[in-house]
Amino acid sequence: MKPNIIFIMADDMGYGDVGCYNPESKIPTPHMDRLAARGIRFRDAHSPSAVCTPTRYGVLTGRYCWRTRLKEGVIGGYARPLIEKERPTLASILKHSGYHTACIGKWHVGLGFQDRNGKPTEVEGQIDFSRPITGGPAELGFDYAYYNAGCGTCAPPYGFIENRHFVDQSFSLFDPSETGSLPSGGFAQSRGMMGESWVTRDADPLITEKACAYLEERAHADVPFFLYLTPNAPHEPCQERFVPDFARDMSAAGARGDLVWLFDWVVGQVIETLERSGQLDNTLLFVTSDNGALPGDFVLDDQGRRLDSGTGRNEFLYRGYGHKPNAAWRGFKAHIWEGGHRIPLIASWPAAMAAHTVSDELFCLTDIMATCASVAGVGLPDDAAEDGYDMLPALLGRKPGDRPIRDATIHHSSYGVFSIRQGRWKMVLNCQDSGGWPTPRGSHPKPGTPGQLYDLVADPCETHNLWCERADIVRRLGRTWRSCGRRSRAGAKG
């Protein structure tokens, strides 16, 4: 039988959070470490964007999200769908090849909500929460879905959706300033509609329970399954009250570290369920993150308000606990520098893959769709995964000669700054800073502005900008950038 496929993606987990990537990590991650020992660990893996929504779009479609209406940032929880109903998705491709498919966790690529008259609306106050949801997992190839619409830790709507309906039919307005959950001016969940049963700290344990129940159920089926599992951890605001009791103080890196530990616990629960049900050997399991990490926990004053850095640029202070969430890579979530998009990526498939493998193959999460299609033995239509490559040879330790499977990849910051990576060289276009919002806050791209050029072999921490010294490389990467922007599925088969 074809292998089962599970894709587990954290929200804002950095390269340096995971022990097998960073021996000095202050966060225990035993389950991811053991998974890496059983399979392969990629050291040059990247999210297509340094923030959440565009990466999720890229995983599900095999396309860069900047090809859509979303050119920077992320969408809100009530935004209309980014993925067109007719577009092939990772789930629909696998479903058509005989897989049962499930989506459990954070969605955040748009949904269709209705008002009391059944008309589409994105306005929170007009939404009828009892009406069916459109444009979501159920219409994009998933047989089963249990998910929250956006950022469950900080943005409405706060509630789970099962297939096409909210689990809670009763919603009320949640206002932190009125409930006293955090003093005025503090940073926690935003004001908005919340289902009667929603408890933020219990969201990921419930997601895990649903995922493990699904795996137990599929153990008795005669068809393979695909599970897209996306917990909310360790996404901000990373405060102790959002950490489940059993996860508190499990790290030496504060509340954020405890939430990374929680994500590792989720991975462990999945592995344990697969082992118990006899499905582990024939399951291809990916574990990764949607982008790089934030610096740590927000520093709060005695009234619970975020402390500003005093720069006048709305930059907040973070408590890092001596932990480097992105290891030695420069920058953080949302940045165009490596810390924004270089991510842990671990894969294991005991029946087919060698253990204790490390790969320096350039990998982008837009490659997941083409890779899974190859694993399932199914071809892709011409309009699918145009920015993805089949990385199955890298998973199996095989590739033609010394030629890389993926020659180049494009990175995208939260402010819409682009960079192009090819071999040892990385070029940032029209921007001379981070291009994102965490400390240090950067700027949006400005046409005509000199960019940045780094030799990632000689200078992996991006400290020496060679833009003015290597005009030849700038010209060459400019040609590559224009080619990547035009490329079609025909050029993406690897």
C-alpha positions as CSV (number, residue, x, y, z in Angstrom):
1,M,0.0,0.0,0.0
2,K,1.1,3.6,-0.6
3,P,2.6,5.2,2.4
4,N,0.6,7.4,4.8
5,I,1.8,11.0,4.9
6,I,1.7,13.4,7.8
7,F,2.8,17.0,7.7
8,I,3.2,18.7,11.0
9,M,4.0,22.4,11.1
10,A,4.6,24.6,14.1
11,D,3.8,28.3,14.2
12,D,7.0,30.4,14.6
13,M,9.4,27.7,15.7
14,G,13.0,28.6,14.9
15,Y,16.0,26.7,13.6
16,G,17.7,27.0,17.0
17,D,14.7,25.9,19.1
18,V,15.2,22.2,18.2
19,G,17.9,20.3,20.0
20,C,19.2,18.3,17.0
21,Y,19.8,21.7,15.2
22,N,21.2,23.5,18.2
23,P,22.9,21.6,21.0
24,E,22.8,24.7,23.1
25,S,19.0,25.0,22.9
26,K,17.4,25.6,26.3
27,I,14.2,23.8,25.2
28,P,14.0,20.0,25.4
29,T,12.8,18.5,22.1
30,P,13.3,14.8,22.6
31,H,10.6,13.7,20.1
32,M,11.9,15.8,17.2
33,D,15.4,14.8,18.0
34,R,14.5,11.1,17.9
35,L,12.6,11.6,14.7
36,A,15.7,13.1,13.1
37,A,17.8,10.2,14.3
38,R,15.3,7.8,12.5
39,G,15.4,9.8,9.3
40,I,16.7,12.9,7.6
41,R,17.4,16.4,8.9
42,F,17.6,19.2,6.3
43,R,20.0,22.1,7.2
44,D,19.1,24.3,4.2
45,A,15.3,24.3,4.4
46,H,13.2,27.4,4.0
47,S,9.7,28.7,4.3
48,P,8.6,30.6,1.2
49,S,7.7,33.6,3.4
50,A,8.9,34.8,6.7
51,V,5.3,35.0,8.0
52,C,2.4,32.6,8.4
53,T,-0.4,32.9,5.8
54,P,1.9,33.0,2.7
55,T,3.8,29.9,3.8
56,R,0.6,27.9,4.5
57,Y,-0.6,28.9,1.0
58,G,2.7,27.7,-0.4
59,V,2.5,24.3,1.3
60,L,-1.1,23.7,0.2
61,T,-0.6,24.8,-3.4
62,G,3.0,24.6,-4.3
63,R,3.0,28.2,-5.3
64,Y,4.5,31.4,-4.0
65,C,1.8,33.4,-2.3
66,W,3.0,36.7,-3.8
67,R,1.4,35.4,-7.0
68,T,-2.0,36.0,-5.4
69,R,-3.6,39.2,-4.1
70,L,-1.5,38.9,-0.9
71,K,1.8,40.8,-1.6
72,E,2.8,41.3,2.0
73,G,1.8,40.5,5.6
74,V,-0.9,38.0,6.5
75,I,-4.7,38.0,6.3
76,G,-7.2,38.4,9.1
77,G,-9.3,35.6,10.5
78,Y,-12.4,36.7,8.6
79,A,-10.7,37.3,5.2
80,R,-12.0,35.7,2.1
81,P,-10.2,32.6,0.7
82,L,-6.8,32.9,-0.9
83,I,-7.0,29.5,-2.6
84,E,-9.4,29.4,-5.5
85,K,-11.9,26.6,-5.4
86,E,-10.7,25.2,-8.7
87,R,-7.0,25.3,-7.8
88,P,-5.4,21.8,-7.3
89,T,-4.1,21.5,-3.7
90,L,-1.9,19.0,-1.9
91,A,-5.0,17.5,-0.4
92,S,-7.0,17.3,-3.6
93,I,-4.1,15.7,-5.5
94,L,-3.7,13.0,-2.8
95,K,-7.4,12.5,-2.5
96,H,-7.8,11.8,-6.2
97,S,-5.0,9.3,-5.9
98,G,-6.8,7.2,-3.3
99,Y,-5.9,8.9,0.0
100,H,-8.2,9.8,2.8
101,T,-7.3,13.4,3.8
102,A,-7.6,15.4,7.0
103,C,-6.8,19.0,8.1
104,I,-6.5,19.5,11.9
105,G,-5.2,22.7,13.5
106,K,-4.6,26.3,12.3
107,W,-5.9,27.2,8.8
108,H,-5.3,30.9,8.2
109,V,-5.6,31.0,4.4
110,G,-9.1,32.5,4.3
111,L,-12.7,31.3,4.6
112,G,-16.1,32.4,3.3
113,F,-18.5,33.6,6.0
114,Q,-22.1,34.6,5.6
115,D,-24.5,37.1,7.2
116,R,-28.0,36.3,8.4
117,N,-29.3,36.6,4.8
118,G,-26.7,34.2,3.5
119,K,-24.6,36.9,1.7
120,P,-20.8,36.7,1.9
121,T,-19.2,39.1,4.4
122,E,-15.8,39.7,6.1
123,V,-17.3,42.1,8.7
124,E,-17.3,40.5,12.2
125,G,-20.4,42.2,13.4
126,Q,-22.4,40.9,10.4
127,I,-21.4,37.2,10.5
128,D,-24.0,34.6,11.3
129,F,-21.8,31.9,13.1
130,S,-24.5,29.3,12.6
131,R,-24.2,29.3,8.8
132,P,-22.0,27.0,6.8
133,I,-18.4,28.0,6.1
134,T,-17.3,28.0,2.4
135,G,-13.9,28.1,0.7
136,G,-12.2,26.1,3.4
137,P,-10.6,22.7,3.8
138,A,-13.9,20.8,2.9
139,E,-13.9,22.4,-0.5
140,L,-10.2,22.1,-1.2
141,G,-9.7,18.3,-1.0
142,F,-10.0,17.5,2.7
143,D,-12.4,14.7,3.7
144,Y,-12.3,15.8,7.3
145,A,-11.4,19.1,9.0
146,Y,-11.2,20.4,12.5
147,Y,-9.5,23.8,12.6
148,N,-9.5,27.4,13.8
149,A,-9.8,30.1,11.2
150,G,-6.7,32.2,12.0
151,C,-4.3,32.9,14.8
152,G,-6.0,31.1,17.7
153,T,-3.6,32.6,20.2
154,C,-4.3,36.2,19.5
155,A,-7.0,37.0,16.9
156,P,-10.7,36.2,16.3
157,P,-12.8,34.3,15.6
158,Y,-11.9,32.2,18.7
159,G,-13.6,28.9,18.0
160,F,-13.1,25.6,16.2
161,I,-14.8,24.6,12.9
162,E,-15.6,21.0,12.1
163,N,-15.9,20.6,8.3
164,R,-18.2,23.4,7.4
165,H,-19.7,24.5,10.7
166,F,-18.5,26.1,13.9
167,V,-18.5,23.6,16.8
168,D,-19.9,26.3,19.1
169,Q,-23.2,27.8,17.9
170,S,-23.1,30.4,20.7
171,F,-20.5,33.3,20.3
172,S,-20.1,36.4,22.4
173,L,-17.8,39.4,22.4
174,F,-14.4,38.8,24.2
175,D,-12.9,42.1,25.4
176,P,-9.7,41.8,27.4
177,S,-10.1,45.3,28.9
178,E,-13.5,44.3,30.3
179,T,-12.7,40.8,31.5
180,G,-9.6,41.9,33.3
181,S,-7.6,39.1,31.6
182,L,-4.8,41.6,31.0
183,P,-4.5,45.3,32.0
184,S,-5.3,47.9,29.4
185,G,-2.4,48.4,27.0
186,G,-1.1,44.9,27.4
187,F,-0.7,42.4,24.6
188,A,-2.8,39.3,24.6
189,Q,-5.7,38.2,22.5
190,S,-7.4,40.8,20.4
191,R,-10.9,41.9,21.1
192,G,-13.4,39.8,19.1
193,M,-16.0,37.0,18.9
194,M,-15.3,33.9,21.0
195,G,-17.1,30.6,21.1
196,E,-18.5,29.5,24.5
197,S,-16.2,26.5,24.8
198,W,-13.0,28.2,23.6
199,V,-10.0,28.1,25.9
200,T,-6.7,29.2,24.3
201,R,-4.3,27.2,26.4
202,D,-6.4,24.0,25.7
203,A,-6.5,24.5,21.9
204,D,-3.4,22.6,20.9
205,P,-4.1,19.7,23.4
206,L,-7.5,19.4,21.8
207,I,-6.0,19.5,18.3
208,T,-3.7,16.7,19.3
209,E,-6.5,14.7,20.7
210,K,-8.4,15.0,17.4
211,A,-5.3,14.1,15.4
212,C,-4.6,11.0,17.4
213,A,-8.2,9.9,17.2
214,Y,-8.0,10.3,13.5
215,L,-4.9,8.2,13.3
216,E,-6.4,5.4,15.4
217,E,-9.5,5.4,13.2
218,R,-7.4,5.2,10.0
219,A,-5.4,2.3,11.3
220,H,-8.3,0.0,10.4
221,A,-8.9,1.4,6.9
222,D,-7.7,-0.1,3.7
223,V,-6.6,3.1,2.1
224,P,-3.7,5.4,3.0
225,F,-4.2,8.8,4.7
226,F,-2.8,12.3,4.5
227,L,-2.9,14.4,7.7
228,Y,-2.1,18.1,7.6
229,L,-1.6,18.9,11.3
230,T,-0.9,22.5,12.3
231,P,-0.8,23.4,16.0
232,N,-0.9,27.1,17.0
233,A,2.2,26.8,19.3
234,P,4.5,28.6,19.9
235,H,2.9,31.7,18.3
236,E,2.9,35.0,20.3
237,P,1.9,36.4,22.8
238,C,3.8,33.6,24.6
239,Q,2.6,34.4,28.1
240,E,2.4,31.9,30.9
241,R,-1.4,31.8,31.0
242,F,-1.5,30.5,27.5
243,V,0.7,27.5,28.4
244,P,-1.2,24.3,29.4
245,D,-0.5,23.4,33.0
246,F,1.4,20.2,32.1
247,A,3.8,22.2,29.8
248,R,4.7,25.0,32.3
249,D,8.4,25.3,33.2
250,M,9.3,22.4,30.9
251,S,12.0,24.6,29.3
252,A,14.6,27.1,30.5
253,A,13.4,29.7,27.9
254,G,10.2,31.1,29.5
255,A,6.7,30.8,28.2
256,R,7.7,30.7,24.6
257,G,10.2,27.9,25.3
258,D,7.4,26.0,27.1
259,L,5.2,26.3,24.0
260,V,8.0,25.0,21.8
261,W,8.2,22.0,24.2
262,L,4.4,21.7,23.8
263,F,4.8,21.4,20.0
264,D,7.4,18.7,20.5
265,W,4.9,17.0,22.8
266,V,2.4,17.1,19.9
267,V,4.9,15.4,17.7
268,G,5.5,12.7,20.4
269,Q,1.8,12.0,20.7
270,V,1.6,11.4,17.0
271,I,4.6,9.1,16.9
272,E,3.3,7.2,19.9
273,T,-0.1,6.7,18.2
274,L,1.5,5.5,15.0
275,E,3.7,3.0,16.9
276,R,0.8,1.7,19.0
277,S,-1.4,1.3,15.9
278,G,1.4,-0.3,13.8
279,Q,1.5,2.5,11.2
280,L,4.9,4.0,11.9
281,D,7.0,2.1,9.4
282,N,4.9,3.0,6.4
283,T,4.2,6.6,7.3
284,L,6.2,9.5,5.8
285,L,6.3,12.1,8.5
286,F,7.4,15.7,8.0
287,V,8.0,18.1,10.9
288,T,8.7,21.8,10.3
289,S,7.8,25.4,11.0
290,D,6.0,28.1,9.0
291,N,8.8,30.6,9.5
292,G,11.5,31.6,11.8
293,A,11.1,32.5,15.5
294,L,10.5,35.7,17.5
295,P,13.3,36.8,19.9
296,G,11.5,35.5,23.0
297,D,8.8,36.6,25.4
298,F,7.6,40.2,25.5
299,V,9.0,42.1,28.4
300,L,6.0,43.5,30.4
301,D,5.9,46.2,33.1
302,D,4.1,45.7,36.4
303,Q,0.8,46.6,34.8
304,G,1.2,44.0,32.1
305,R,2.0,46.4,29.3
306,R,4.7,45.7,26.7
307,L,7.9,47.7,27.2
308,D,9.1,49.7,24.3
309,S,12.7,49.8,23.3
310,G,12.7,53.6,23.3
311,T,13.8,53.9,19.7
312,G,10.5,55.6,18.7
313,R,9.9,52.9,16.1
314,N,7.4,50.9,18.0
315,E,9.9,48.2,18.8
316,F,9.3,46.1,21.8
317,L,11.7,44.4,24.2
318,Y,11.9,40.7,24.5
319,R,13.2,38.4,27.2
320,G,15.5,35.8,25.6
321,Y,16.7,33.7,28.6
322,G,20.0,33.2,26.9
323,H,18.3,31.1,24.3
324,K,19.0,31.6,20.6
325,P,15.7,30.6,18.8
326,N,17.2,31.0,15.3
327,A,20.7,29.7,16.4
328,A,23.4,31.9,14.7
329,W,21.3,33.0,11.7
330,R,20.7,36.7,11.5
331,G,17.2,38.1,12.1
332,F,13.8,36.8,13.3
333,K,10.3,36.0,12.1
334,A,9.2,38.4,9.3
335,H,12.7,39.4,8.3
336,I,14.3,38.8,4.9
337,W,17.5,37.6,6.6
338,E,18.0,33.9,7.2
339,G,16.5,33.9,10.7
340,G,13.1,34.8,9.1
341,H,12.8,31.8,6.9
342,R,15.5,29.2,7.5
343,I,13.6,26.5,9.4
344,P,14.0,23.1,10.8
345,L,12.7,20.3,8.5
346,I,12.8,16.7,9.6
347,A,11.4,13.8,7.7
348,S,11.1,10.1,8.6
349,W,9.8,7.1,6.7
350,P,11.3,4.0,8.3
351,A,10.2,1.6,5.5
352,A,12.1,3.6,2.8
353,M,14.5,6.1,4.3
354,A,17.9,5.7,5.9
355,A,18.4,6.7,9.5
356,H,20.8,9.3,10.8
357,T,20.9,11.3,7.6
358,V,21.7,15.0,7.2
359,S,21.1,16.9,4.0
360,D,22.3,20.2,2.7
361,E,19.9,20.1,-0.3
362,L,18.2,23.5,-0.8
363,F,14.5,22.8,0.1
364,C,11.5,25.2,0.1
365,L,8.2,24.2,1.7
366,T,6.6,24.9,-1.7
367,D,8.3,21.6,-2.6
368,I,6.0,19.5,-0.3
369,M,3.2,19.2,-2.8
370,A,5.3,17.9,-5.7
371,T,7.2,15.6,-3.3
372,C,4.1,14.1,-1.8
373,A,2.6,13.6,-5.3
374,S,5.8,11.7,-6.2
375,V,5.6,9.6,-3.1
376,A,2.0,8.7,-4.0
377,G,2.9,7.9,-7.6
378,V,0.7,10.5,-9.1
379,G,1.4,13.1,-11.8
380,L,0.6,16.8,-11.3
381,P,-1.5,18.8,-13.8
382,D,0.4,21.7,-15.5
383,D,-1.3,24.3,-13.3
384,A,-0.2,22.7,-10.0
385,A,2.8,23.3,-7.8
386,E,4.4,25.7,-10.3
387,D,7.0,26.7,-7.7
388,G,7.7,23.3,-6.3
389,Y,10.2,20.6,-7.0
390,D,10.1,16.8,-6.3
391,M,12.4,16.3,-3.4
392,L,11.8,12.5,-3.1
393,P,15.3,11.7,-4.4
394,A,16.8,13.8,-1.5
395,L,14.6,12.1,1.0
396,L,15.8,8.7,-0.2
397,G,19.4,9.8,-0.4
398,R,19.6,9.8,-4.2
399,K,20.0,12.5,-6.7
400,P,21.6,12.8,-10.2
401,G,25.3,13.4,-9.7
402,D,26.2,16.5,-7.7
403,R,23.6,18.7,-9.3
404,P,21.1,20.2,-6.9
405,I,17.5,19.4,-7.3
406,R,16.4,22.9,-6.7
407,D,18.8,25.5,-8.3
408,A,17.3,28.6,-6.7
409,T,14.6,29.8,-4.4
410,I,12.8,33.0,-3.6
411,H,12.3,34.4,-0.1
412,H,9.7,37.0,0.9
413,S,9.5,39.2,4.1
414,S,6.5,40.4,5.9
415,Y,6.9,43.9,4.3
416,G,7.1,42.4,0.8
417,V,10.9,42.5,0.4
418,F,12.2,39.8,-1.9
419,S,15.5,37.9,-2.0
420,I,16.8,35.3,-4.4
421,R,19.1,32.4,-3.3
422,Q,21.2,30.4,-5.7
423,G,24.0,28.2,-4.5
424,R,26.2,30.1,-2.0
425,W,24.8,33.5,-3.0
426,K,21.8,35.4,-1.6
427,M,20.6,38.7,-3.0
428,V,18.0,41.0,-1.3
429,L,16.2,43.4,-3.7
430,N,15.5,47.1,-3.1
431,C,16.1,47.0,0.6
432,Q,19.0,47.6,3.0
433,D,17.5,46.4,6.2
434,S,15.4,43.5,7.7
435,G,12.3,44.2,5.6
436,G,10.1,43.1,8.6
437,W,8.6,44.2,11.8
438,P,10.3,42.6,14.9
439,T,13.4,44.2,16.4
440,P,15.1,45.6,14.4
441,R,12.1,47.0,12.5
442,G,12.8,47.3,8.8
443,S,11.3,49.1,5.8
444,H,9.3,48.2,2.8
445,P,11.0,47.7,-0.6
446,K,11.8,50.9,-2.5
447,P,12.5,50.5,-6.3
448,G,15.9,51.7,-7.2
449,T,17.3,51.2,-3.7
450,P,20.6,49.2,-3.6
451,G,20.1,45.8,-2.1
452,Q,22.1,43.3,-0.2
453,L,24.4,40.5,-1.4
454,Y,25.8,37.8,0.8
455,D,28.1,34.8,0.4
456,L,26.4,32.3,2.7
457,V,29.3,29.9,2.7
458,A,31.9,32.5,3.7
459,D,29.5,34.7,5.7
460,P,26.5,32.6,6.9
461,C,25.5,35.3,9.4
462,E,25.1,37.9,6.7
463,T,27.5,40.5,8.1
464,H,29.3,41.7,5.0
465,N,27.2,43.2,2.2
466,L,29.0,42.6,-1.1
467,W,26.4,44.4,-3.3
468,C,28.9,47.0,-4.4
469,E,31.9,44.6,-4.6
470,R,30.3,41.9,-6.8
471,A,28.3,43.6,-9.5
472,D,28.7,40.4,-11.6
473,I,26.9,38.3,-9.1
474,V,24.2,41.0,-8.7
475,R,23.6,40.9,-12.4
476,R,23.5,37.1,-12.6
477,L,21.1,36.8,-9.7
478,G,18.9,39.5,-11.2
479,R,18.6,37.3,-14.3
480,T,17.8,34.3,-12.1
481,W,15.2,36.3,-10.3
482,R,13.4,37.3,-13.5
483,S,13.5,33.7,-14.7
484,C,12.0,32.4,-11.4
485,G,9.2,35.0,-11.5
486,R,8.2,33.7,-15.0
487,R,8.7,30.0,-14.5
488,S,5.9,27.5,-15.0
489,R,5.2,24.0,-13.8
490,A,7.1,22.6,-16.8
491,G,10.3,24.0,-15.3
492,A,9.6,22.8,-11.8
493,K,9.8,19.1,-12.1
494,G,13.3,18.8,-10.6
